[in-house]
């Protein structure tokens, strides 16, 4: 199947690039000390981390279902969850744009028009940025960080600009026309055309619902990262841990590198070193938290892709 081949090809390159980067990253950070630190991990917390990560995806899949419902599209909870999880297979693409592959599954499995699914996935990415920005802003009330404030300013400008544009029907039309020329859309959805889905999801009531569900999902996600830190016997407090996590995640996304690889890890290491941690401890935290978030999500996506394409 073409879709499965696309995912396999992308995943192969992502795994290769990730492997090379982490080998270098660990060697620079002192591989021997990192391995010793991992031997001290609290195994009793690993299941809790896995559970929290999985629960965050359950909440985010419910967000997808609610946004589709707003556009008048009904889908079973099981089908919705499978398709959401399958979309995670390409989350390690620049800005997470690979998750737009969900539009293929939604059309093939649930006959949901691509113009609606594209708008839902677009707003999901928007709400992810909005939720992360909100959580960082809340953490700044307790922990001041110039780097985090700089990210807040950048993301706020992006969020306001995109929102104002998406409320404009004419701009939505222009965006649809641009998207229709991309290879994936043109090849799989020749009937792709404009709709008012973008502007419908942009009204205040729907934005509030999307924001609330997104914050809920990402709070659980950052809680999982906090437990990762506890598992490695480091306790910086939930708010500070969340600030470091979302700040690193934000700069990684702005870099437009696949999964923010390199930028996320370097930024997280820098912020953790500022808190007085040793380099090998900081790197251990970064590697393990990245595994339980974005890389575990990719594994989930590959596994659920089998269910999504099964006839």
C-alpha positions in Angstrom: 0.0 0.0 0.0 1.3 3.4 -0.9 0.4 5.0 2.5 2.2 2.2 4.4 5.3 2.5 2.1 5.3 6.3 2.7 5.3 5.7 6.5 8.0 3.0 6.3 10.3 5.3 4.2 9.8 8.3 6.5 10.3 6.2 9.7 13.4 4.6 8.3 15.1 8.0 7.7 13.8 9.4 11.0 15.2 6.4 13.0 18.5 6.6 11.2 18.9 10.3 11.8 17.8 10.0 15.4 20.2 7.1 16.1 23.2 9.1 14.8 22.2 12.2 16.8 21.7 10.4 20.1 25.0 8.5 19.8 26.8 11.8 19.4 24.6 13.4 22.1 25.3 10.7 24.6 29.0 10.5 23.9 29.4 14.3 24.4 27.4 14.1 27.7 29.6 11.1 29.0 28.1 7.8 28.0 29.5 6.0 31.0 28.0 8.3 33.6 24.6 8.3 31.7 24.5 4.5 31.8 25.3 4.6 35.5 22.5 7.1 36.1 20.0 4.9 34.2 20.9 2.0 36.4 19.4 4.0 39.3 16.0 4.5 37.6 12.9 3.8 39.7 11.3 0.9 37.9 8.1 1.3 39.9 7.3 4.6 38.1 7.7 3.3 34.6 4.2 1.9 34.3 2.8 5.2 35.6 4.7 7.2 33.0 3.4 4.9 30.2 -0.2 5.2 31.6 0.0 9.0 31.7 1.4 9.3 28.2 -1.3 7.0 26.9 -4.0 8.9 28.7 -2.8 12.2 27.2 -3.4 10.7 23.8 -6.8 9.5 24.8 -7.7 13.1 25.6 -6.2 14.5 22.4 -8.1 11.8 20.4 -11.3 13.0 22.1 -10.5 16.5 21.0 -10.3 15.3 17.4 -13.7 13.6 17.7 -15.2 16.8 19.2 -13.8 19.0 16.4 -15.2 16.6 13.8 -18.6 16.7 15.6 -18.6 20.5 15.4 -18.4 20.2 11.7 -21.3 17.7 11.6 -19.2 14.6 11.2 -19.9 11.6 13.4 -17.4 8.8 14.0 -17.3 6.0 16.5 -15.0 6.4 19.5 -13.0 3.3 18.5 -12.5 4.3 14.9 -11.6 7.8 16.0 -9.0 6.6 18.4 -7.4 4.3 15.9 -7.1 7.0 13.3 -5.8 9.5 15.8 -3.1 7.1 17.0 -2.2 6.1 13.4 -1.6 9.8 12.6 1.2 9.8 15.2 3.3 7.6 12.9 4.5 10.8 11.2 4.5 13.2 14.1 8.3 13.5 13.8 7.9 15.6 10.7 8.7 19.3 10.7 6.0 21.0 12.8 4.1 17.7 13.0 2.7 18.2 9.6 2.9 14.5 8.9 -0.2 14.0 11.0 -2.2 15.4 8.1 -2.0 11.8 6.9 -5.1 11.3 9.2 -7.1 13.0 6.5 -6.5 9.9 4.3 -7.7 7.5 7.0 -10.7 9.7 7.8 -11.8 9.8 4.2 -11.2 6.1 3.5 -12.6 4.7 6.7 -15.3 7.1 7.7 -16.1 9.0 4.4 -15.3 12.3 6.1 -14.6 15.0 3.4 -11.0 16.0 3.2 -11.7 19.7 3.5 -13.2 19.0 6.9 -10.5 16.7 8.2 -7.7 19.0 7.0 -9.2 21.9 8.9 -9.6 19.8 12.0 -5.9 18.7 11.9 -4.8 22.2 11.2 -6.6 23.5 14.3 -5.2 20.6 16.4 -1.7 21.8 15.6 -2.8 25.4 16.4 -4.3 24.3 19.8 -1.1 22.4 20.6 0.9 25.6 20.3 -1.8 27.6 22.2 -1.9 25.1 25.0 1.9 24.9 25.3 2.1 28.7 25.4 -0.6 28.9 28.1 1.2 26.4 30.3 4.5 28.2 30.0 2.8 31.5 30.7 1.3 30.0 33.9 4.7 28.7 35.0 6.3 32.1 34.6 4.2 33.3 37.6 6.5 31.1 39.7 9.7 30.8 37.7 11.1 33.6 35.6 12.9 32.7 32.4 14.0 35.1 29.7 14.3 32.3 27.2 10.7 31.2 27.9 9.4 34.8 27.7 11.1 35.1 24.3 9.3 32.0 23.1 6.0 33.3 24.5 6.4 36.5 22.4 7.2 34.6 19.2 4.4 32.1 19.7 1.9 34.8 20.6 2.6 36.7 17.4 2.2 33.5 15.4 -1.0 32.5 17.2 -2.7 36.0 16.8 -1.6 36.3 13.2 -2.9 32.8 12.2 -6.1 33.3 14.1 -7.0 36.6 12.4 -6.2 35.1 9.0 -8.2 32.0 9.6 -11.2 34.0 10.6 -11.0 35.6 7.2 -12.9 33.4 4.7 -11.0 34.8 1.7 -7.7 33.8 3.2 -9.1 30.3 4.0 -9.9 30.0 0.4 -6.4 30.9 -0.7 -4.9 28.4 1.8 -7.1 25.6 0.5 -6.0 26.4 -3.0 -2.3 26.2 -1.9 -2.9 22.9 -0.1 -4.6 21.4 -3.1 -1.4 21.8 -5.1 0.7 19.7 -2.7 1.6 16.2 -3.9 -0.1 14.3 -1.1 -3.4 16.2 -1.4 -3.4 16.3 -5.2 -2.7 12.6 -5.5 -5.1 11.2 -2.9 -7.8 13.9 -2.9 -8.4 15.2 -6.5 -11.8 16.6 -5.4 -10.2 18.7 -2.6 -11.9 22.1 -2.5 -12.7 25.0 -0.2 -15.2 25.1 2.6 -16.0 27.2 5.7 -14.7 24.6 8.1 -11.7 26.7 9.0 -13.8 29.7 10.0 -16.4 27.5 11.8 -13.7 26.1 14.1 -12.4 29.6 14.7 -15.4 31.0 16.5 -15.0 31.8 20.1 -17.1 28.9 21.5 -15.3 26.2 19.5 -11.9 27.8 20.2 -12.5 27.7 23.9 -13.5 24.0 23.7 -10.4 23.2 21.7 -8.2 25.1 24.0 -9.6 23.4 27.1 -9.1 19.9 25.8 -5.7 20.7 24.5 -4.5 22.1 27.8 -6.0 19.1 29.6 -4.1 16.7 27.3 -0.8 18.5 27.5 -1.0 18.9 31.3 -1.1 15.1 31.5 1.7 14.9 29.0 3.9 17.2 31.1 2.9 15.3 34.2 4.4 12.2 32.6 7.6 14.1 32.0 7.7 15.2 35.6 7.3 11.6 36.7 10.2 10.7 34.3 12.3 13.2 36.2 11.2 11.6 39.5 12.1 8.1 38.1 15.7 9.4 37.7 15.6 10.9 41.2 15.4 14.5 40.1 12.6 16.7 41.5 12.4 20.3 40.1 8.7 20.6 40.8 5.9 20.2 38.3 5.7 23.8 37.1 9.4 24.3 36.5 9.7 20.9 34.8 6.7 21.8 32.5 8.3 25.2 31.7 11.6 23.5 30.6 9.7 20.8 28.7 7.4 23.1 26.7 10.1 25.7 26.1 12.3 23.1 24.6 9.4 21.6 22.7 8.5 25.1 21.4 11.9 26.0 20.1 12.2 22.5 18.6 9.0 23.1 16.6 10.1 26.5 15.5 13.3 25.0 14.1 11.2 23.1 11.6 13.5 20.1 12.0 11.9 16.6 12.1 10.7 16.2 15.7 12.8 19.3 16.6 15.7 16.9 16.9 18.8 18.5 18.2 17.2 21.8 19.0 14.9 20.4 21.6 17.6 18.3 23.3 20.2 21.1 23.3 17.7 23.6 24.7 16.5 21.2 27.4 20.1 20.4 28.4 20.9 24.1 28.6 17.9 24.9 30.8 18.6 22.0 33.1 22.2 23.0 33.5 21.0 26.4 34.6 19.2 24.7 37.4 22.5 23.3 38.6 22.3 19.7 37.3 25.4 18.0 35.9 25.5 17.4 32.1 25.2 13.7 32.3 22.1 14.0 34.6 20.5 16.6 32.4 21.1 14.5 29.3 19.7 11.4 31.0 16.5 13.3 31.7 16.3 14.6 28.2 16.8 11.2 26.5 14.3 9.3 28.7 11.6 12.0 28.5 12.0 12.2 24.8 11.6 8.4 24.5 8.4 8.5 26.6 6.9 11.4 24.6 7.6 11.8 20.9 9.4 8.6 20.2 6.8 6.4 22.1 4.1 8.3 20.2 5.8 7.4 16.9 5.8 3.7 18.0 2.1 3.9 18.9 1.5 5.4 15.5 3.3 2.7 13.5 1.4 0.0 15.5 -2.0 1.6 15.0 -1.3 2.2 11.3 -1.8 -1.5 10.9 -5.3 -1.3 12.3 -6.1 1.9 10.3 -5.3 0.3 6.9 -6.7 -3.1 7.7 -9.7 -3.8 5.5 
